[in-house]
Each structure stands twice: as C-alpha cells, then as structure tokens.
Amino acid sequence: AAQSKPEIRFTEWNNLETADKSIAQDRLGYSKYTWNTPGSNEIEGWSFHDLYDDELAAVEDLGISSNQWDCHINHYYGYWWDDLEYYGMAQYFSALGWDVDSWEHDATPPETEDLYWADLSAAQQQAATELCFFEDLWDMNPMPQWT
C-alpha cells in the first residue's frame, strides 16, 4: 500500500466538482451509485494498462495515477498471477487464500472473498491493507456510510 490514496476517488459524488462528475459519468461510466460504492463499476475490474486510451485519459484527468488505479481501485484484480508474483503482490493474495488455480482457472475463490473485514484474521487484514483495502472498502459499504 505504498501508493498514496487518490482522494478524489474517495470523495462522495455530491462533493465532486461538476467537471469531475462529468469525467466520471461521461467518460468512465460511473453513476452516483457506482461512484459512491467503490467496486461496483465494471471498469474497476480492469487494470490500468487494460483500459482503453480514452478511459486512461479520463482517469489521468481525474488526477489518478496508474499505480493508484491498480492498487486503490482495481486492487490488482486485473493482473495475471505471474504479474502478481513479479510485482510482489502474490504473497498478499496467498495470505487471503488465493493461488494460481483460484485466481486464473475458476477454481473456488477463497472464503475470505465472502468475509467481512472484522472476520478476517489480523494477518489477512494486513495483507488486504497491502492491496490498498481498508474496512469500509473491503466490506463494500457505500461512501455515505463510511466511518
């Protein structure tokens, strides 16, 4: 979690500047609901380098870097397992119960995917933190409910 958090992405829709709302809505397909509920917009399932050029430009226009996108928004879910190993992230997914088969071959995902943050072990919470999660984000709480 060495990347600084992209504050704009964690700003509630109603508090965004009009221009930023336009970028999010018109160029990245966000709605008020999907913006306020990180992880609910399909585009967040793509790693930065898999976005189309116009999407990349929109993300950059919001001031979000490639590293911020991949950690804080995609959480590396758009990477292949080999890439996770190369970039040193596989260890954190392994701590959450993932392996190459569950990651790439539709084997059953680990039970941690269905657990709330409070039900993760301390080691699992630390691994999730390294993947730029925090409790409200992991639990997919809408931003207006964040503590």
C-alpha positions as CSV (number, residue, x, y, z in Angstrom):
1,A,0.0,0.0,0.0
2,A,2.9,2.3,-0.8
3,Q,0.7,4.3,-3.1
4,S,-0.9,7.5,-1.8
5,K,-4.7,7.2,-1.8
6,P,-6.4,9.0,-4.7
7,E,-8.5,11.4,-2.6
8,I,-10.8,12.2,-5.5
9,R,-11.9,8.6,-5.8
10,F,-13.0,8.5,-2.2
11,T,-14.9,11.8,-2.3
12,E,-18.6,11.4,-2.3
13,W,-20.4,12.1,-5.6
14,N,-22.3,15.1,-4.2
15,N,-19.0,16.7,-3.1
16,L,-17.3,16.3,-6.5
17,E,-16.7,19.3,-8.8
18,T,-19.1,19.4,-11.7
19,A,-16.3,18.9,-14.2
20,D,-15.1,15.8,-12.3
21,K,-18.6,14.4,-12.2
22,S,-18.8,14.8,-16.0
23,I,-15.5,13.0,-16.5
24,A,-16.6,10.1,-14.2
25,Q,-20.1,9.8,-15.7
26,D,-19.5,10.5,-19.4
27,R,-16.1,9.0,-19.9
28,L,-15.8,6.2,-17.3
29,G,-19.4,5.1,-17.0
30,Y,-20.0,6.0,-13.3
31,S,-23.3,6.8,-11.8
32,K,-23.8,8.4,-8.4
33,Y,-24.5,4.9,-7.1
34,T,-21.4,3.2,-8.6
35,W,-19.2,6.2,-7.7
36,N,-20.4,6.1,-4.1
37,T,-20.0,2.3,-3.9
38,P,-16.4,1.5,-4.9
39,G,-16.0,-1.9,-6.6
40,S,-19.5,-1.7,-8.2
41,N,-18.5,-0.2,-11.6
42,E,-17.3,-2.8,-14.1
43,I,-14.4,-0.6,-15.2
44,E,-12.8,-1.0,-11.8
45,G,-12.2,-4.7,-12.7
46,W,-9.6,-3.7,-15.3
47,S,-6.0,-2.9,-14.5
48,F,-4.8,0.5,-15.7
49,H,-2.9,-0.9,-18.7
50,D,-6.0,-2.7,-19.9
51,L,-8.1,0.4,-20.1
52,Y,-8.9,2.0,-23.5
53,D,-7.0,5.1,-24.4
54,D,-10.0,7.4,-23.8
55,E,-10.5,5.8,-20.4
56,L,-6.8,6.2,-19.5
57,A,-7.1,9.9,-20.4
58,A,-10.2,10.3,-18.2
59,V,-8.5,8.6,-15.2
60,E,-5.5,10.8,-15.7
61,D,-7.8,13.9,-16.0
62,L,-9.1,13.0,-12.6
63,G,-5.5,13.1,-11.3
64,I,-5.4,9.3,-10.6
65,S,-2.0,7.7,-11.5
66,S,-1.6,4.2,-12.9
67,N,-0.2,2.9,-9.5
68,Q,-3.1,4.5,-7.6
69,W,-5.6,2.9,-10.0
70,D,-4.1,-0.5,-9.8
71,C,-3.8,-0.6,-6.0
72,H,-6.7,1.6,-4.6
73,I,-9.3,1.0,-7.3
74,N,-8.5,-2.3,-9.1
75,H,-6.6,-3.8,-6.1
76,Y,-4.6,-5.8,-8.7
77,Y,-7.6,-8.0,-9.6
78,G,-6.9,-7.2,-13.2
79,Y,-3.4,-8.8,-13.1
80,W,-2.4,-12.3,-14.1
81,W,-0.9,-14.4,-11.3
82,D,2.6,-14.2,-12.9
83,D,2.3,-10.4,-12.8
84,L,1.3,-10.6,-9.1
85,E,4.4,-12.6,-8.4
86,Y,6.6,-10.3,-10.4
87,Y,5.4,-7.2,-8.6
88,G,5.5,-8.9,-5.2
89,M,1.7,-8.9,-4.6
90,A,1.0,-12.6,-4.9
91,Q,2.1,-13.1,-1.2
92,Y,-0.7,-10.9,-0.1
93,F,-3.3,-12.7,-2.2
94,S,-1.9,-16.0,-0.9
95,A,-2.4,-14.8,2.7
96,L,-6.0,-14.3,1.7
97,G,-6.3,-17.8,0.4
98,W,-5.7,-17.3,-3.3
99,D,-3.5,-19.4,-5.5
100,V,-2.9,-19.6,-9.3
101,D,-5.8,-22.0,-9.8
102,S,-8.4,-20.0,-7.9
103,W,-7.0,-16.8,-9.5
104,E,-6.9,-17.8,-13.1
105,H,-8.8,-21.1,-13.6
106,D,-12.2,-20.6,-12.0
107,A,-11.3,-22.8,-9.0
108,T,-13.4,-21.9,-6.0
109,P,-12.4,-18.5,-4.7
110,P,-11.1,-18.4,-1.1
111,E,-13.7,-17.9,1.7
112,T,-12.1,-14.5,2.5
113,E,-13.9,-13.1,-0.5
114,D,-17.2,-13.6,1.4
115,L,-15.9,-12.4,4.8
116,Y,-16.3,-9.0,6.4
117,W,-13.2,-7.2,7.4
118,A,-13.9,-7.9,11.1
119,D,-14.0,-11.6,10.3
120,L,-10.5,-11.6,8.7
121,S,-7.5,-12.6,10.8
122,A,-5.0,-9.8,11.7
123,A,-2.6,-11.3,9.1
124,Q,-5.4,-11.3,6.5
125,Q,-6.3,-7.7,7.3
126,Q,-2.6,-6.7,6.9
127,A,-2.5,-8.5,3.5
128,A,-5.6,-6.7,2.4
129,T,-4.1,-3.4,3.6
130,E,-1.1,-4.0,1.4
131,L,-3.6,-4.3,-1.5
132,C,-5.0,-0.9,-0.6
133,F,-8.1,-2.1,1.2
134,F,-9.5,-0.7,4.4
135,E,-12.5,-1.8,6.3
136,D,-15.3,0.2,4.6
137,L,-13.8,-0.5,1.2
138,W,-13.3,-4.3,1.8
139,D,-16.9,-4.5,3.1
140,M,-18.2,-2.6,0.0
141,N,-20.0,-0.1,2.1
142,P,-21.3,3.0,0.2
143,M,-19.2,6.0,0.9
144,P,-22.0,7.9,2.7
145,Q,-21.9,5.1,5.4
146,W,-18.1,5.3,5.9
147,T,-16.9,5.9,9.4
